Amino acid sequence: MTPSEPETGAPRRTGRFRRGATFLLGLACLLVLAAMIGLTCVDVVARYLFNSPVNGAYELTQLLLASLIFLALPLTTAAGEHIEVELLDGLKSRVFKYLGAVCAGFATIGVFLIIAVELFEHAEKLQRRGQVTDSLEIPLYLIGWLGTASFAISAIVAVFWTLSRLREKA
């Protein structure tokens, strides 16, 4: 296949899926952030002009912020934009750099999976107990399930990101 020929098969579908998922997660982040900004503006105006703040604004802001973080995590992972300390960069040996990348990749994937499992168990517990927020009575398990999905997706993304990084370093 020459560079001018279009790609066919799995790589093309994977790229389309990745672009679509990135777009949807980015759009969800945008909407959540816009909702936070709108809620904060309305709350401040209502509080100072009409002496009547929005009921549950603090609670909603907390839930929206948690949602924003969970929605952005897979995007951050896919872009490889997590904070990273490259302790092995000073080493001249390609083998040590490669082993360092392997260890870092497995550590990232492992931590994401552990957090996903813990959040899964916590979300189940919140749902079983029927825990809700104090004033608006929004079920808390919804945020737990979003976090579970976020960390599980991020672990999958981290697998692909690690594999591509290892191919670069090989």
Backbone hydrogen bonds, N-H to C=O, Kabsch-Sander energy under -0.5 kcal/mol:
donor,donor_aa,acceptor,acceptor_aa,energy
5,E,2,T,-1.4
13,R,9,G,-1.8
14,T,10,A,-3.1
15,G,11,P,-2.3
16,R,12,R,-2.3
17,F,13,R,-2.8
18,R,14,T,-2.8
19,R,15,G,-2.4
20,G,16,R,-2.5
21,A,17,F,-3.0
22,T,18,R,-2.6
23,F,19,R,-2.4
24,L,20,G,-2.7
25,L,21,A,-2.8
26,G,22,T,-2.5
27,L,23,F,-2.7
28,A,24,L,-2.5
29,C,25,L,-2.4
30,L,26,G,-2.4
31,L,27,L,-2.6
32,V,28,A,-2.4
33,L,29,C,-2.7
34,A,30,L,-2.6
35,A,31,L,-2.3
36,M,32,V,-2.3
37,I,33,L,-2.5
38,G,34,A,-2.9
39,L,35,A,-2.8
40,T,36,M,-2.5
41,C,37,I,-2.6
42,V,38,G,-2.7
43,D,39,L,-2.6
44,V,40,T,-2.5
45,V,41,C,-2.6
46,A,42,V,-2.8
47,R,43,D,-2.4
48,Y,44,V,-2.4
49,L,45,V,-2.7
50,F,45,V,-0.7
50,F,46,A,-0.9
52,S,46,A,-2.5
57,A,54,V,-1.7
60,L,56,G,-2.9
61,T,57,A,-2.5
62,Q,58,Y,-2.1
63,L,59,E,-2.3
64,L,60,L,-2.9
65,L,61,T,-2.4
66,A,62,Q,-2.2
67,S,63,L,-2.3
68,L,64,L,-2.6
69,I,65,L,-2.3
70,F,66,A,-2.4
71,L,67,S,-2.7
72,A,68,L,-2.0
73,L,69,I,-1.4
75,L,71,L,-0.5
76,T,72,A,-2.6
77,T,73,L,-2.4
78,A,74,P,-2.6
79,A,75,L,-1.8
80,G,76,T,-0.6
80,G,77,T,-1.0
81,E,76,T,-2.4
86,E,84,E,-0.6
87,L,85,V,-1.3
89,D,86,E,-0.9
91,L,88,L,-1.1
97,K,93,S,-1.7
98,Y,94,R,-2.4
99,L,95,V,-2.7
100,G,96,F,-2.5
101,A,97,K,-2.2
102,V,98,Y,-2.3
103,C,99,L,-2.7
104,A,100,G,-2.6
105,G,101,A,-2.4
106,F,102,V,-2.6
107,A,103,C,-2.5
108,T,104,A,-2.4
109,I,105,G,-2.5
110,G,106,F,-2.7
111,V,107,A,-2.7
112,F,108,T,-2.4
113,L,109,I,-2.3
114,I,110,G,-2.5
115,I,111,V,-2.5
116,A,112,F,-2.3
117,V,113,L,-2.4
118,E,114,I,-2.5
119,L,115,I,-2.8
120,F,116,A,-2.2
121,E,117,V,-2.3
122,H,118,E,-2.3
123,A,119,L,-3.1
124,E,120,F,-2.3
125,K,121,E,-2.0
126,L,122,H,-2.6
127,Q,123,A,-2.4
128,R,124,E,-2.7
129,R,125,K,-2.2
130,G,126,L,-0.9
131,Q,126,L,-2.0
133,T,138,I,-1.7
137,E,133,T,-0.6
140,L,131,Q,-2.1
141,Y,131,Q,-0.5
142,L,139,P,-0.8
143,I,140,L,-0.8
144,G,140,L,-1.4
145,W,141,Y,-2.7
146,L,142,L,-2.0
147,G,143,I,-2.5
148,T,144,G,-2.3
149,A,145,W,-2.6
150,S,146,L,-2.5
151,F,147,G,-2.5
152,A,148,T,-2.3
153,I,149,A,-2.8
154,S,150,S,-2.4
155,A,151,F,-2.0
156,I,152,A,-1.9
157,V,153,I,-2.8
158,A,154,S,-2.5
159,V,155,A,-1.6
160,F,156,I,-1.7
161,W,157,V,-2.8
162,T,158,A,-2.7
163,L,159,V,-2.4
164,S,160,F,-2.3
165,R,161,W,-2.1
166,L,162,T,-2.7
167,R,163,L,-2.0
168,E,164,S,-1.6
169,K,165,R,-1.9
170,A,166,L,-1.5
